[in-house]
Amino acid sequence: MRRRGARPWLAVPLLAALLAGCGIRSTQVPTDFGPAPSRVPCALSGADLSTQAGRGIPVQVFLLCASQLVTVDRSVRIPDGTAEAQRRVLVAQGLLDQLAAKPSTAEKQAGYTTEVTGGIRVSGPRGKDLEDTFRLSARVQDLTSSALAQIVCTFADSEATAADDGTVVLGGPADQPLRRYECTSDVRSRPGGKQPPSTEVTRP
């Protein structure tokens, strides 16, 4: 007589042995692959963007992210009725202040940083300077390559500059020499490699 009620649990170790013999290694599930990344690098949500834009004139500044220059939305406030020459300087100062501001929590999580330090002031042309000159209270040669790239590309891409060719004329305090700096694709992709290309500006 055939025996009923055979022990089915005996098949479990037998199956595992067969799988091992076939080269298939059993695993325990779920497998822990570590914590999921909290945020995609250099990506901000719509809510983050609207929060950072704030009130005032919409502008963009270049921050550092993944060893490149990446634009983020900001805003600067300019009093109504400001003369054009003074307006350019106020916009430039607002951009500089935004570059020096600490990235928001969302930006930090996304990998954004800045090398522009606070306390730098910007002024317009002096004496025989060209009309589109910006003079910084800090010596340009004392800035890191990344910080200078941030300033050059931010200024050159804004309404603060009179030129529309991706360049900006910068100088330090007093009568330090002026140079016309260019924001190139190489500068945007490798801001820390070397200083932005520039040419000396001869004052009349």
Secondary structure, DSSP 4 states (H G I P E B T S, - for coil): -PPPS--GGGHHHHHHHHHHHTTPPP--SS----PPPSS-TT---HHHHHHHH-SSEEEEEEEEETTEEEEEEEEE---TT--HHHHHHHHHHHHHHHHHSPPPHHHHHHT-B--PPTT--EE---TT--TTEEEESS-GGGS-HHHHHHHHHHHHTSTT-S--SSEEEEE-STTPPEEEEE--HHHHH-TTTSPPPEEEEPP-
